[in-house]
Structure formats: structure tokens, C-alpha cells
Amino acid sequence: MLPPLLMAGSGFAWADEAPGPPAPTTFGEKLDLYQMRTYQFLQPRVERLDRWFVRKGTEQPLPVPPLELRLGLYGLLDLDAADRFHSKGTIDLDAKIFLPNADRFLKLKVSTLDPTLTPGTPPIEGQRTARIGVERSWTDEFHATLGLKASLHPQLYTHLDWSPTWTAGHWKVYPFERLYWESKDGTGEITSLMGDRWQGFWNLRPAASFKWSEKKREVDWATQNGGRGWEWEVSLSLGYITELLRESDIGRRINGGDMARGTSVRFGVYGTPGQENMYLLTFFFKRELRNRWIYYLVAPEIEWNRAHHWGREYRLNVGIEMLLWHDRLASSPAASHAP
């Protein structure tokens, strides 16, 4: 909820600013002004934090890249296999803060994404707990993160990622490997592979993931279901996408979170060794709502689950995403929409 809080208290920070352009008159123009001023409020403070790490005698500190803040507000309507109705609201927060003078490859991250889930796991199943961590990159392919999961009893977590990009003809291939540890749930490993094939604005994406975790192994031993801690998923999506977001997280890519404007359909199968446990069909519609920084999405889903004797469960996800990125400020020039 960082942007709304900053907006609410913005008068104290901006009261003494020099006169600027005429005051906005429409609701949309006011939103654009809040977006720009929120960024202008945060970025200087990030630069001030980074200056703490400038070594003595350094004549020219390294410039601080613009921060990236993404906020999603979502609502879920769910009619389960027993015809019971549920509703739920979630917040998706993802902030990247670069500190080049602390270390050229160091980055602060605040996120509600759960790094212990396989990339194609439906967002409804994720733990929307805030995580605050520091990411260290040695190359574009290798990253390590150490942080704290905020909860009633805070937990330490860490993960080591390998995520290269390979090209094979008209395909781009994204292998992904993650080793992780959490102070409460222990260790785990995730292996994924995603393909990306573009034909104009049409995009085809097959993906597969395997996961082993200490926590799941303990559950399997207790229930005697033979899984031994392993889970798997495969999916195939086809979309007509006219604008992409700059998104590197493979989980967002597989779930369509890197799409800014477009329509897609995705079918996924989820299971444990020797059996399928769930089928999920998702239709995904996403469009621009305001000046390349506010987008809305509608995503109806149908789920068939072994636990419910393969009865159909219907869900409707609706949401709004807001991007406080430098290249999407109201005053910045429009960027290309081509994927």
C-alpha cells in the first residue's frame, strides 16, 4: 500500500515546490500527477540511501538507476465444485531498488511473490506475504537473494537462481533453476523450462516445471501418498499480445504477467509422480486503462481437481496494475508497443 500512503501524505513533501504546469482538471490528469510526484518523492530518497555507500575519496559516484515499483490490486470470485461461493482480495507488490555504490550488482527487493512456488502455480495459491531481501548478481544469469519474510514470526529465506536465455531458430528458451531455504520449512529445489515463439503479435509458450521440497516430503510421508516431496506441472498458452512489460521473472512470464495489452488462453496440468491432480484452463484479457501505467485485467478460469472428484470450479479474477517506472511517467515519451 506504499503509493496510496505516499499520496495521502504528499502535501508535506511537495508543499514548497516551485510552481509547475497548470493544475490538473480531470481525474485522469490527477492520477498522472500523483504517479509522477510519487516517483519524484521516492527516487531522491533512494539516491540519498545509495550515497551512504560512496567510498571516501570517490570523485564521481555511480549514477543510481531509476527504481521500479509495481502494485496490483486484485479481486477473486470463486464458485467451487460444491457450489459454494467465495470471494477474496489480494495485493501484489514488487519493488526493485538499485544501489550501485554499495555494490554494482546489489539490489533491494520488496515483493509479495512466493519464491517457493513453481512458476505456473495459480496466484490464488501463493502466500501474499511481504518479503524484503537483498539480491546479489554475479552475471545476468546468476542471482542470490537473502531476506526476511514479514509475518507474526518473521522468517529468514534465501535462494540461488540460474536463469539464462537461449536462442534456437525462431524460439527463445528459458531454463530456470532455483535452490532455496526457509528457516521454517527447510530446503527445496525448482527446475523449469519455458519456450517462447513469436509470429507477429501471436505468441506460443510451452512450459514445464518440477519441484522437490522438504516440507512436501514430510507431508507425503505423513499421508503415505508416495509423492516423496515431488510435484510437477506442464502448460501451454497461446496469446495475441500487442504490448509487453519489461519482466524477467519466469513465474510472471508463464502466468502471463509480462503482458500489458493482449488476450491469451492457457491450459495447465498439475500433479505428483504417477498421477495428475488438477487441470486449469485460464482465459486472460489485459488492456491499458491510463497512459501506459495503469492496466486492468479480467481472467476467468475453470478448474478440475482430483480432490473434488473432478468437479468443475469456476473463478473470475479481476484486477488493476499500476507501474511507477521512470519510462512510464506521464511526462515521458511513449515507448514502442511491439513485443
C-alpha positions, -999 to +999 in steps of 0.1 A: +000+000+000+030+023-003+018+045-032-016+054-016+001+062+017+026+084+000-002+101-019-021+107+013+008+125+029+022+141-002+013+176+008+040+178+034+067+168+009+056+188-020+042+220-004+072+241-011+079+230-047+082+257-073+051+264-095+048+239-123+023+234-151-014+243-146-032+222-121-049+191-135-086+193-141-097+158-149-095+127-127-071+110-151-047+140-151-048+140-113-038+103-113-009+111-137+002+139-114+002+115-084+022+089-103+049+114-113+051+130-078+052+097-060+082+087-082+098+121-077+093+117-039+108+082-038+138+084-062+157+111-044+155+091-012+168+061-029+197+082-042+203+095-007+204+060+007+229+050-020+252+079-012+258+063+023+279+037+005+301+061-016+337+054-006+358+083+007+378+099-019+354+090-048+351+120-071+322+108-091+297+084-075+280+059-098+246+071-110+216+054-094+192+037-119+155+045-115+136+024-090+108+002-103+076-002-083+047-023-094+014-025-075-015-048-083-049-049-066-070-080-074-103-095-065-113-131-069-148-145-072-149-183-068-177-209-072-163-242-060-172-277-070-197-279-042-215-248-055-202-227-026-193-191-033-161-174-021-145-140-026-110-128-019-089-097-023-051-097-028-023-072-032+007-078-054+037-056-046+070-057-064+097-031-059+133-031-071+157-005-057+193-004-072+222+006-050+253+007-073+276+025-049+270-002-023+278-028-049+275-026-087+254-057-087+234-052-055+196-046-055+170-043-027+137-061-034+103-059-017+078-084-031+048-104-022+057-132-047+064-166-031+097-179-044+090-214-032+061-220-057+066-235-091+064-208-118+030-219-132+012-221-098-021-202-099-017-169-080-046-178-057-024-205-041+005-182-033+013-167+001+009-129-003+033-122+025+057-093+021+094-103+016+122-079+020+155-090+006+189-081-010+197-096-044+233-100-055+240-107-092+273-120-104+262-122-141+230-117-159+223-154-153+233-160-117+215-143-087+213-149-050+188-134-026+188-132+012+159-117+031+132-117+057+096-128+053+074-105+073+048-123+095+038-126+131+070-147+135+095-133+108+114-160+089+147-159+071+148-171+035+174-174+007+175-187-028+201-191-056+188-187-092+202-196-126+181-181-154+198-179-188+182-172-222+190-194-252+180-189-288+172-219-311+160-208-345+127-189-341+124-200-305+137-184-273+143-209-245+144-200-208+158-227-185+155-219-148+170-235-117+163-224-081+177-238-048+160-223-018+159-224+020+134-210+045+140-211+083+106-227+090+100-250+060+135-261+051+151-266+017+137-271-018+146-271-055+127-260-086+136-267-122+117-251-151+119-248-188+099-224-210+098-218-247+088-186-265+078-185-301+066-152-318+048-149-351+039-112-355+018-105-324+010-141-318+029-159-291+031-196-282+045-207-248+050-243-237+064-247-201+072-274-177+084-274-140+095-299-114+098-292-077+111-310-047+107-297-011+115-309+023+081-296+035+062-316+008+082-347+016+072-346+052+035-342+042+039-371+018+054-394+045+026-385+069-002-391+044+015-421+027+007-409-008+040-418-023+050-384-036+083-382-017+083-344-019+080-341-057+055-320-078+053-313-115+033-291-139+031-286-176+013-259-195+007-244-230-005-209-237-014-191-269-019-153-270-023-123-292-002-097-274+003-061-286+024-048-257+048-065-233+061-053-199+098-054-191+095-085-169+123-110-162+106-132-136+098-166-152+067-171-130+051-139-143+060-149-179+044-183-176+013-169-160+011-140-185+022-114-160+045-098-186+016-090-208+005-054-208-021-055-236-034-087-252-055-118-249-044-153-242-056-188-233-036-212-211-041-248-202-021-263-174-018-298-158-005-302-122+004-334-105+027-356-084+047-386-095+025-410-114-008-390-115-025-358-125-041-339-097-055-308-113-064-293-147-067-255-151-080-235-181-074-198-180-086-170-203-067-138-199-076-103-211-055-073-203-058-037-215-044-002-209-065+019-186-044+050-184-013+063-202+008+031-202+010+029-164-025+017-153-038-016-167-069-037-160-072-074-164-100-100-164-092-136-161-119-163-159-108-198-150-121-233-149-105-259-126-109-297-125-094-312-093-090-348-083-097-338-046-132-327-057-138-358-079-130-338-110-160-314-104-157-281-121-147-250-101-153-215-117-133-185-108-131-149-120-100-128-114-103-090-119-076-065-111-057-033-117-019-030-121-001+003-116+035+008-127+057+035-112+085+031-137+106+061-149+099+053-186+061+053-179+057+086-161+031+108-177+059+132-189+080+105-205+078+098-243+058+068-254+077+036-259+072+011-286+043-014-280+058-041-302+068-073-284 
